[in-house]
Structures are given as C-alpha cells and as structure tokens.
C-alpha cells in the first residue's frame, strides 16, 4: 500500500512527465489534457450515479438510452456526444460550467 507521501511523489512524477511530453510533443500533450478532461467528466458522472445508488441499467432507462451506451461511456470505450452527456447529467442532477481557459481579445486563428 502506498502512503500519502508515495502518492504525492507519484502525482509529482506524473505531472513532471506530462510537462516533459508537452515540451517535446505539444500534440501529444494536448491529447493527454483532453483524455484527462474527459476522464474527469465521466468520473463525476460515475461518482454521482453511485451517490444516487443507481445501476448503469437504471440510469440508461431514466435517460432513454441503451444500457450498453452507459457501460461504454463509463469504461472509456467511447466518448459520449454532448447531447447524450447532457441527458445523463440532467438525470443525475449535474450541470456543466463553461469558462475561458485563456485571456484572448480576438478569436484564435
């Protein structure tokens, strides 16, 4: 079992590795960021489903989508489209928040 110190060191190592990847390959660095963002969204979905004591099948029925869709989203086998994610989040009592990630005065070209 890894103690808190080991956990912090592993997190630091992962951050250092990601920083290294971003410096050497910005495209792969962006891919890592995207995967982490999707993982955080799906993780929140799973956590809330568990908090509400819903099975994947029950959530799927509430949303009017196939059970297999919920299972594939939660396992990371598919990335949900926005409309499906909104259906699921709505039934779970979750919401999205949109905020700027950088200060820009004009659209990026």
Secondary structure as GFF3:
##gff-version 3
##sequence-region A 1 109
A	DSSP	alpha_helix	4	24	.	.	.	ID=ss1
A	DSSP	alpha_helix	26	51	.	.	.	ID=ss2
A	DSSP	alpha_helix	56	63	.	.	.	ID=ss3
A	DSSP	alpha_helix	67	75	.	.	.	ID=ss4
A	DSSP	alpha_helix	82	92	.	.	.	ID=ss5
###
